[in-house]
Amino acid sequence: MQTRDILIEWAKRLQSLAQAGLTYGKDKFDLMRYQELREISAEMMAWKSDMPLEKVKSLFCNEIGYQTPKIATRAAIFKEQKILLVQENDGSWSMPGGWCEVNLSVKDNCIKESKEEAGVDVEVEKVIALHDLSKHSSKAYPYGVLEVFFLCKPKAGHFSKNAETIDSRYFSVDELPELGSDKGSAEQVLMCFEALHDPHWVTRFE
């Protein structure tokens, strides 16, 4: 489990307050103050992450309304006691998945991402876990992320190299490759193996 960076947490809280104030505030002077708070939160995030300020603003300060976490799905696809992982363009390995599309349920998004990244049609069997990404990744995200892990069974299909992934393979629990921390960490993959072998698995949530 990762330790939260307190400066990042403060920046997120400031941004959330500023975004809500800009949405629901009426007084023009209050709106100016909320905008300044948003600028300060972006400067804090840029300083901490070493990202250009304009890029931070495009990621961190581009929404309206009450700020809520973004949702991503991860597919734990098993065949013959092995889990299917995909290799990203940078050479790292991860569980198939990605951000939820606005017009898809989390289940449908899991099916879509499995097909796009691994070339596999899957049957979604159960929800393994709902994770707050900040508790499992050392990467500083400028927004909250909720990851939904699904236990899946492959039905058909085959891998083809695409814009996001360059390879796809099944791995046993004792031959896992090096995994990142934000797209299905080693800890989370092991959790998925536990769920596979436990017929009475209870969804884990944070």
N, C-alpha and C positions, 0 to 999 in steps of 0.2 A: 504494500500500500504506500502511495506517495504522500509526502507532507505538503500541504497547501502553502503556496507563497503568499504571505500576508499582503504584500504590496499589490499583487495581482488581484487579490480578493477585494481590497479597498477600491481599486480602479473599477472593477466590475460593479461594485455597489454604487459608486458615484455615477457611473454611466447609466445604470438602471434607474436611479432616482432622477437623473437629468432627462432621460428619455420619457419617463412618465410625466414629468413636469412640463416638458415641451408639448406633450400630447393633450394633457388635461388642463394646463394652466390657462388663465384668461388675461391676467394683468401683463401689459407689455414689458414692464420693468422686471417682473418675475421671469418672463420668458427669456429676457436677456441674461439673467443670472443663471438660469438653467442651461442656456447655451454655453456660458462660460464654464460651468461645471463639467459639461460634456467635453469641452476642449481640454480642461485639466486632466480628466480621466484618460483621454487619448494620449496626452503627453506622458503621463505616468506609465501607460502600457508600452509606449514606444521606447521610453528610457529603459524600462526593464527588459524588453524583448530585443532591443537593438534593431527593430524594424523601422523603416522610414515612416515618419509621422503620417504622411498622406495615405500610405498603405494601411496603417492602423485605423485611420478614420474610415476608410472604405470597408473594412471588416467589422469595426467596432461601433461606428456611429452612423450606420446607414439604414436603420429601421425606425419605424414609428409605432406608437401604441405601447402597451405594457410589455416589458421585456420578459421573455420566457426562454427556456433552454431550447437548443436545436436538438433534433432527434436523428439518430443514426441506427442502422440495423447491422447485425453480424450473423452470418450463417455458419453453424457448426454442422457440416455435412459429413456423415460417417458412412463408410462402407468397409465391411470386414474388419472392424475394430480400428480403422484408420480414419484420420480426419483430413479433409481436403483443404489445402492452403493454396493461395495464389501468390505469384512473385510479381512485385511491383516493378515499375520501370527503373527504380533506383537499386534494384537487386534484393530488396528486403522482402520477407514473406509475411503474409497476413491472412486473416479470415476474410472471405468474400463479404463485401458490404459497402455501405456508403450512406450519405445523407438521404433522408426520406423526401420523396417527391411530394409536392403539395396536394396532388390529386390521388395519392395512393395511401392505403392503410399500411401499418407497419409490416403486417404479414405479406401483403402484395409487394411491398418494397423489397423485402428479403428475397422473394422469388425473383423479382426483376434483377436485383444486383447479382444474385447467384448465376443467372443466365448470362448477364453482360460480362462479368469478370471471370467466371469459371467455365462458361459454356454449358452449364448443367441445369436441367429442369429438376426442381426439387419439390418434395412434399414436406410441408412444415408440420411438425408433430407437437411441439410444445415450446413454451417460453422458459428458457433456462434462467435468465437473470435480467434485471434492469440495473445498470451501473451508471453512476456519476463518473464521467471520464476523468475529472480532476483528481479523483482518488486513486486512479490507476495509471496515470500518465505523467511523465515529467515535463511534457510539452505544455507551454503556457498558451491556452486558448483565450481569446478576448471575449468569450461568451460561454455560458454553460452548455454542456453536451450530455444528453442522456442516450446511452447505448442499450439497445434491446438485443439480447442474444437468443437465437432460436435453434432448437435441435431439429435437424433436417435429414431427410432420406433422399438420395439421388434416384431419379426415375429414368432419365435418358439424357443424351447430349454428349458433346465432346468439346474439348478446349480448342480455341483458336486465338492466336495472338491478337491483341487489340490495343486500343489507345491507352488503356490503364494497366494491363497485366501482360507479362511476357512468358509466363509458364504457370502450370497448375499440376500439383501432385498430391497423392495421399501419403500421409506420414503416420507411423505408429507412435505411441506415447513416448517410447524410448529413443526415437530418432528425429525429434523435432528440430527444425532449423532455427537459426537466430530470428527472433521475432521483435517487432517494434513494440512500443508501449501504448499506442493510440489506435490500433486497428486489430485488436485482439492480442493482448500480451501473453507471454508464456503462462502466467498465473491464470489468465482467463481461459486459455486453451485447456489447461489441466482441469479447470472447473467443468468445462464442457465434456471432457472424458468422464468425470465423475457423474454428470447427469446422464450420460449414455448408459452407464452401468447400474444406475439406481432407478428401479421401476417406480419407486415412491418419491421421486425427486420433487421437492417443493421449490418453487420459483424464489430466487434470491433477489432482494431489492435493497436499495439504499436511499 
